Amino acid sequence: MVNWLSIVYLLISIPFGLVSTWVLDSVGLRCAVILSAWLNMMGSIIRMFGILKFLSLGSQSYWYLFTGQCLCALAQPLIIFSPTKLAALWFPDHQRAKANMIGSMSNPLGVLIANVLSPALVPEGKHIPLMLGVYAVPAVTACALATVGIHEKVPPTPPSASATTSTSQPFLVSLKMLLRNKPYIILAVCFGGGIGTFTCFSALLEQILCEKGYSNEFAGLNGALFTVCGLLGAFLLSLYVDRTRKFIESTKICFCLSALASIVFAVSSRFRHQAITLAITSSVFGFFGFAIYPIAMELAVECSYPVGEGTSTGLIFVASQIEGVILMVLLQAFTVRVSEDPSSTCALDQDGALDWTTPVLVLAGLCSAMACFYVIFFHTDYKRLHAETNGDLVKAEDAATADVPEA
């Protein structure tokens, strides 16, 4: 039941992700952000109502919680697809990767804050209503800020040549162009699988480690290191890519290093008393894995131009959700029931604990296979940058020609 509260995000994002791409590219960035903020606020409030004792909902309380989670899941694609669109419409070409990084990494930063706050807010089960009430506050605040503070969907002056032609293709035409674009399909499969791997890692980390005797606090520390180092990696790589434009080389190197870190984690997590190794490995995994995210989103726009940014990044996210659902179900199916181990820190049921040896090895193998496939087969031109360069040249020639008669 707990895992379903995570899986529902993946399942809902698959069909609604396509709707979100249409909203972003056809209706506009402003509408997408405001709609997302309202859905997230309503979902957060319903989750909080679901477990308030004075409502006496009894056995229905889980379904109120689940319904609120579904509304929040509807909000997720709208806001996660927005950073690439925001970077393209509101920032010049030498600032796009940084802008995308800040927008993209705000989501894992929120997850990190929640992971740190939750144990402090909920020392016992009876404090869960307090936690959900606290988490409703930023949702309400964000909704108010989005509704009152966002007035325009585009700036009065386009910051780059490509911003003037953003979303120039109709939605269905854009989908057909993407499905015929070989480099984009490779990027969607490999990078979508990478996001799915990270989703599974974050959701199942505590269950994987507790069977070998690691505490919930240590699992939380690993999750925090994973996210903090990931934010640092994304920040540094975005600065580098904005300066050098080496999207492909950066993503390939980081993907390979992430795969190596996943192998080390898969092996070391199967032994006891490996806390330092696990902490370092989680940090490295996050540093290089998270660093790929904003750069790959920009790369998706580069290899699919002139398709709208919302559609090109949204389809990758939908692919990641499909792969994430498959991985979550597959990994749980590979677990094996074992007899109760006195060193285990898992919350055991009557059937005993779960052994995660096979699932983590499968996860590392899939991550490595996707990295190899991406390195070998992904090649593309930077279509948006080339279009902007050619557009600037045409403008310069036009300006020079216009000055001749006056001279």
C-alpha positions as CSV (number, residue, x, y, z in Angstrom):
1,M,0.0,0.0,0.0
2,V,2.9,2.4,0.8
3,N,4.6,1.5,-2.5
4,W,1.4,2.3,-4.4
5,L,1.5,5.9,-3.1
6,S,4.8,6.1,-5.1
7,I,3.7,4.0,-8.1
8,V,0.5,6.2,-8.7
9,Y,2.8,9.1,-9.6
10,L,4.3,7.0,-12.4
11,L,1.0,5.6,-13.6
12,I,-0.9,8.9,-13.8
13,S,2.1,10.7,-15.4
14,I,1.9,8.3,-18.4
15,P,-1.4,9.4,-19.9
16,F,-1.5,12.9,-18.4
17,G,2.1,13.5,-19.5
18,L,0.8,13.8,-23.1
19,V,-1.9,16.2,-22.0
20,S,0.7,18.2,-20.2
21,T,2.9,18.5,-23.3
22,W,-0.1,19.8,-25.2
23,V,-1.0,22.3,-22.5
24,L,2.6,23.7,-22.4
25,D,3.1,24.0,-26.2
26,S,-0.5,25.0,-27.2
27,V,-2.0,26.9,-24.2
28,G,1.2,28.3,-22.8
29,L,3.6,28.2,-19.8
30,R,1.6,30.5,-17.6
31,C,-1.5,28.3,-17.8
32,A,0.5,25.1,-17.1
33,V,2.2,26.5,-14.0
34,I,-1.0,27.9,-12.5
35,L,-3.0,24.7,-13.2
36,S,-0.2,22.6,-11.7
37,A,-0.1,24.8,-8.5
38,W,-3.9,24.4,-8.1
39,L,-3.9,20.6,-8.5
40,N,-1.0,20.3,-6.1
41,M,-2.8,22.5,-3.5
42,M,-6.1,20.6,-3.7
43,G,-4.3,17.2,-3.5
44,S,-2.3,18.3,-0.5
45,I,-5.4,19.4,1.3
46,I,-7.4,16.2,0.5
47,R,-4.4,14.1,1.8
48,M,-4.5,16.1,5.0
49,F,-8.3,15.6,5.4
50,G,-8.0,11.9,4.8
51,I,-6.5,11.1,8.2
52,L,-8.0,13.8,10.5
53,K,-9.5,11.9,13.4
54,F,-12.5,14.2,13.9
55,L,-13.8,13.2,10.4
56,S,-14.0,9.5,11.5
57,L,-13.4,8.2,8.0
58,G,-12.2,4.8,9.3
59,S,-11.2,2.4,6.5
60,Q,-11.8,5.1,3.9
61,S,-9.0,7.2,5.1
62,Y,-6.4,5.5,2.8
63,W,-8.6,6.2,-0.2
64,Y,-8.7,9.9,0.7
65,L,-5.0,9.9,1.0
66,F,-4.7,8.0,-2.3
67,T,-7.1,10.5,-4.0
68,G,-5.0,13.5,-2.8
69,Q,-1.9,11.7,-4.0
70,C,-3.5,11.2,-7.5
71,L,-4.3,15.0,-7.8
72,C,-0.7,15.8,-6.8
73,A,0.4,13.3,-9.4
74,L,-1.6,15.1,-12.0
75,A,0.3,18.3,-11.1
76,Q,3.7,16.7,-11.4
77,P,4.1,16.5,-15.3
78,L,2.9,20.1,-15.8
79,I,5.6,21.5,-13.5
80,I,8.4,19.1,-14.3
81,F,8.0,19.8,-18.1
82,S,8.1,23.5,-17.5
83,P,11.9,24.2,-16.9
84,T,13.0,23.5,-20.5
85,K,10.1,25.7,-21.8
86,L,11.0,28.5,-19.3
87,A,14.7,28.4,-20.3
88,A,13.9,28.5,-24.0
89,L,11.4,31.4,-23.8
90,W,12.9,33.6,-21.1
91,F,16.7,33.1,-21.2
92,P,19.4,33.6,-23.9
93,D,21.3,30.6,-25.3
94,H,24.3,31.0,-22.9
95,Q,22.1,30.8,-19.8
96,R,19.6,28.1,-20.8
97,A,21.4,25.1,-19.2
98,K,21.7,27.0,-15.9
99,A,18.1,28.1,-16.0
100,N,17.0,24.5,-16.8
101,M,19.1,23.2,-14.0
102,I,17.6,25.5,-11.4
103,G,14.1,24.7,-12.4
104,S,14.7,21.0,-12.8
105,M,16.6,20.5,-9.5
106,S,13.9,22.3,-7.5
107,N,11.9,19.1,-7.5
108,P,14.6,16.8,-6.0
109,L,15.5,19.7,-3.6
110,G,11.8,19.6,-2.3
111,V,12.1,15.8,-2.0
112,L,15.3,16.2,0.0
113,I,13.7,18.7,2.4
114,A,10.8,16.4,2.9
115,N,13.1,13.4,3.6
116,V,14.9,15.5,6.2
117,L,11.8,16.9,7.8
118,S,9.6,13.8,7.9
119,P,11.5,11.8,10.5
120,A,11.5,14.9,12.7
121,L,7.8,15.6,12.3
122,V,6.7,12.0,12.7
123,P,8.5,10.3,15.6
124,E,5.3,8.2,16.0
125,G,2.5,7.3,13.7
126,K,0.0,9.6,15.4
127,H,2.0,12.6,14.1
128,I,1.3,11.9,10.5
129,P,-1.6,14.5,10.3
130,L,0.9,17.1,11.5
131,M,3.3,16.2,8.7
132,L,0.7,16.4,6.0
133,G,-0.5,19.7,7.4
134,V,3.0,21.1,7.3
135,Y,3.4,20.0,3.7
136,A,0.1,21.6,2.7
137,V,1.5,25.0,3.6
138,P,4.1,25.3,0.8
139,A,1.5,23.9,-1.7
140,V,-1.0,26.7,-0.7
141,T,1.7,29.3,-0.8
142,A,3.0,28.2,-4.3
143,C,-0.6,28.3,-5.6
144,A,-1.1,31.8,-4.3
145,L,2.2,33.0,-5.8
146,A,1.5,31.3,-9.2
147,T,-2.0,32.7,-9.4
148,V,-1.1,36.3,-8.4
149,G,2.5,36.6,-9.6
150,I,2.6,35.1,-13.1
151,H,1.2,37.6,-15.6
152,E,2.7,36.7,-19.0
153,K,3.5,33.4,-20.8
154,V,6.3,35.0,-22.9
155,P,8.6,38.0,-22.4
156,P,8.0,41.2,-24.4
157,T,11.3,40.7,-26.2
158,P,12.5,37.2,-27.2
159,P,15.9,36.5,-25.6
160,S,17.1,34.3,-28.5
161,A,16.4,33.6,-32.2
162,S,14.8,30.2,-31.4
163,A,12.4,31.8,-28.8
164,T,10.6,33.5,-31.6
165,T,9.8,30.2,-33.3
166,S,9.1,28.2,-30.2
167,T,6.2,25.7,-30.6
168,S,5.9,26.6,-34.2
169,Q,4.8,23.0,-35.1
170,P,1.3,21.7,-34.3
171,F,1.1,19.2,-31.5
172,L,0.3,16.1,-33.6
173,V,2.9,17.0,-36.2
174,S,5.5,17.4,-33.4
175,L,4.6,13.9,-32.1
176,K,5.1,12.4,-35.6
177,M,8.4,14.2,-36.0
178,L,9.7,12.9,-32.7
179,L,8.7,9.3,-33.4
180,R,10.6,9.4,-36.7
181,N,13.7,11.0,-35.1
182,K,16.2,8.2,-34.4
183,P,18.6,10.1,-32.0
184,Y,15.6,11.3,-30.0
185,I,14.2,7.8,-29.6
186,I,17.5,6.6,-28.4
187,L,17.8,9.5,-25.9
188,A,14.2,8.9,-24.7
189,V,14.7,5.2,-24.1
190,C,18.1,5.5,-22.4
191,F,17.5,8.7,-20.4
192,G,13.9,7.6,-19.6
193,G,15.4,4.4,-18.2
194,G,17.9,6.4,-16.2
195,I,15.1,8.4,-14.6
196,G,13.2,5.2,-13.9
197,T,16.3,3.7,-12.3
198,F,16.7,6.8,-10.0
199,T,13.0,6.7,-9.1
200,C,13.3,3.0,-8.0
201,F,16.5,3.7,-6.1
202,S,14.9,6.5,-4.2
203,A,11.6,4.7,-3.5
204,L,13.2,1.3,-2.5
205,L,16.4,2.4,-0.8
206,E,15.1,1.9,2.8
207,Q,13.7,-1.6,2.0
208,I,17.0,-2.6,0.2
209,L,19.2,-1.6,3.2
210,C,17.1,-2.6,6.2
211,E,17.4,-6.3,5.3
212,K,21.2,-6.2,5.9
213,G,20.8,-4.4,9.2
214,Y,21.1,-0.8,8.2
215,S,18.9,1.6,10.1
216,N,16.2,3.8,8.7
217,E,18.2,6.9,9.7
218,F,21.2,5.6,7.6
219,A,18.9,5.0,4.6
220,G,17.7,8.5,5.0
221,L,21.3,9.8,5.1
222,N,22.0,7.9,1.9
223,G,19.0,9.4,0.2
224,A,20.0,12.9,1.4
225,L,23.6,12.4,0.1
226,F,22.2,11.1,-3.2
227,T,20.2,14.3,-3.7
228,V,22.6,16.9,-2.3
229,C,25.5,15.6,-4.4
230,G,23.2,15.4,-7.3
231,L,22.2,19.1,-7.0
232,L,25.9,20.0,-6.8
233,G,26.7,17.8,-9.9
234,A,23.9,19.4,-11.9
235,F,25.0,22.9,-10.9
236,L,28.6,22.3,-12.0
237,L,27.8,20.5,-15.2
238,S,25.3,23.2,-16.3
239,L,28.0,25.8,-15.9
240,Y,30.4,23.8,-18.0
241,V,27.9,23.0,-20.7
242,D,26.7,26.6,-21.0
243,R,30.3,27.6,-21.6
244,T,31.4,24.7,-23.9
245,R,28.1,23.4,-25.5
246,K,29.4,19.9,-25.1
247,F,26.0,18.3,-24.4
248,I,26.7,14.9,-25.8
249,E,30.2,14.3,-24.3
250,S,29.0,15.4,-20.9
251,T,26.0,13.2,-20.8
252,K,27.9,10.1,-22.0
253,I,30.7,10.5,-19.4
254,C,28.2,11.0,-16.6
255,F,26.0,8.1,-17.7
256,C,29.0,5.7,-17.6
257,L,30.2,6.9,-14.2
258,S,26.6,6.6,-12.9
259,A,26.5,3.0,-14.1
260,L,29.8,2.2,-12.4
261,A,28.4,3.7,-9.1
262,S,25.3,1.6,-9.4
263,I,27.4,-1.6,-9.7
264,V,29.4,-0.7,-6.6
265,F,26.2,0.0,-4.7
266,A,24.6,-3.3,-5.8
267,V,27.6,-5.3,-4.5
268,S,28.3,-3.4,-1.3
269,S,24.6,-3.2,-0.2
270,R,24.6,-7.0,0.0
271,F,27.2,-7.0,2.9
272,R,26.9,-5.8,6.4
273,H,29.1,-3.1,8.0
274,Q,29.7,-1.2,4.7
275,A,28.3,2.1,5.8
276,I,31.1,4.3,4.5
277,T,31.3,2.6,1.1
278,L,27.5,2.9,0.7
279,A,27.5,6.5,1.7
280,I,30.3,7.4,-0.8
281,T,28.7,5.3,-3.5
282,S,25.3,7.0,-3.1
283,S,27.0,10.3,-3.3
284,V,28.8,9.5,-6.5
285,F,25.7,7.9,-8.0
286,G,23.7,11.1,-7.3
287,F,26.5,13.5,-8.4
288,F,26.8,12.0,-11.9
289,G,23.2,10.8,-12.3
290,F,21.4,14.0,-11.4
291,A,23.9,16.0,-13.4
292,I,22.6,14.4,-16.6
293,Y,19.0,15.5,-16.0
294,P,18.9,19.2,-17.1
295,I,21.6,18.6,-19.8
296,A,19.7,15.7,-21.3
297,M,16.5,17.8,-21.3
298,E,18.3,20.5,-23.2
299,L,19.8,17.9,-25.5
300,A,16.3,16.6,-26.3
301,V,15.3,20.1,-27.5
302,E,18.6,20.4,-29.5
303,C,18.1,17.1,-31.4
304,S,14.3,17.6,-32.0
305,Y,14.2,21.3,-33.0
306,P,11.8,22.8,-34.2
307,V,9.5,20.7,-32.1
308,G,8.2,22.5,-29.1
309,E,10.1,22.2,-25.9
310,G,7.2,20.9,-23.9
311,T,6.5,18.1,-26.3
312,S,10.2,17.0,-26.7
313,T,10.9,16.9,-22.9
314,G,7.4,15.6,-22.1
315,L,7.7,12.5,-24.2
316,I,10.9,11.6,-22.5
317,F,9.3,12.0,-19.1
318,V,6.4,9.8,-20.2
319,A,8.8,7.2,-21.4
320,S,10.6,7.4,-18.0
321,Q,7.3,6.8,-16.1
322,I,6.5,3.8,-18.2
323,E,10.0,2.3,-17.6
324,G,9.8,3.3,-13.9
325,V,6.5,1.4,-13.5
326,I,7.9,-1.7,-15.2
327,L,11.1,-1.5,-13.0
328,M,9.1,-1.1,-9.8
329,V,7.0,-4.1,-10.5
330,L,9.9,-6.2,-11.9
331,L,12.2,-5.5,-9.0
332,Q,9.6,-6.3,-6.4
333,A,8.8,-9.6,-8.3
334,F,12.5,-10.6,-8.0
335,T,12.6,-10.3,-4.2
336,V,12.8,-13.5,-2.2
337,R,11.2,-14.2,1.2
338,V,13.8,-15.1,3.8
339,S,13.4,-16.2,7.5
340,E,13.7,-13.5,10.1
341,D,17.3,-12.3,10.6
342,P,18.1,-10.9,14.1
343,S,20.2,-8.2,12.5
344,S,17.5,-7.0,10.2
345,T,15.9,-3.6,10.9
346,C,12.9,-4.1,8.5
347,A,9.4,-3.9,9.8
348,L,8.6,-7.5,9.3
349,D,5.2,-9.1,8.6
350,Q,4.2,-12.7,9.3
351,D,6.0,-14.0,6.2
352,G,9.4,-12.6,7.1
353,A,11.8,-10.2,5.4
354,L,12.6,-9.6,1.7
355,D,16.0,-10.4,0.2
356,W,16.8,-7.7,-2.4
357,T,20.1,-9.2,-3.8
358,T,18.7,-10.1,-7.2
359,P,16.7,-6.8,-7.7
360,V,19.7,-4.5,-7.0
361,L,21.9,-6.6,-9.3
362,V,19.3,-6.4,-12.1
363,L,19.0,-2.6,-11.5
364,A,22.8,-2.2,-11.9
365,G,22.8,-4.4,-15.0
366,L,20.0,-2.4,-16.7
367,C,21.7,0.9,-15.8
368,S,25.0,-0.4,-17.3
369,A,23.3,-1.7,-20.4
370,M,21.5,1.6,-21.1
371,A,24.8,3.5,-20.6
372,C,26.6,1.3,-23.1
373,F,23.7,1.6,-25.6
374,Y,23.6,5.4,-25.3
375,V,27.4,5.8,-25.6
376,I,27.6,3.6,-28.7
377,F,24.5,4.6,-30.7
378,F,23.5,8.2,-29.7
379,H,24.8,10.9,-32.2
380,T,23.1,14.1,-33.3
381,D,23.5,17.6,-34.5
382,Y,22.7,20.6,-32.3
383,K,19.8,21.8,-34.5
384,R,18.6,24.6,-32.3
385,L,22.0,26.2,-31.9
386,H,22.7,25.8,-35.6
387,A,19.4,27.5,-36.4
388,E,20.2,30.4,-34.1
389,T,23.6,30.8,-35.6
390,N,22.2,30.8,-39.1
391,G,19.5,33.2,-38.1
392,D,22.0,35.7,-36.6
393,L,24.0,35.5,-39.8
394,V,20.9,36.3,-41.9
395,K,20.1,39.2,-39.7
396,A,23.6,40.6,-39.9
397,E,23.6,40.3,-43.7
398,D,20.2,42.1,-43.9
399,A,21.4,44.9,-41.6
400,A,24.5,45.3,-43.8
401,T,22.4,45.5,-47.0
402,A,20.0,48.0,-45.5
403,D,22.9,50.4,-44.6
404,V,24.2,50.5,-48.2
405,P,21.6,53.0,-49.7
406,E,22.0,55.4,-46.8
407,A,25.8,55.4,-47.2
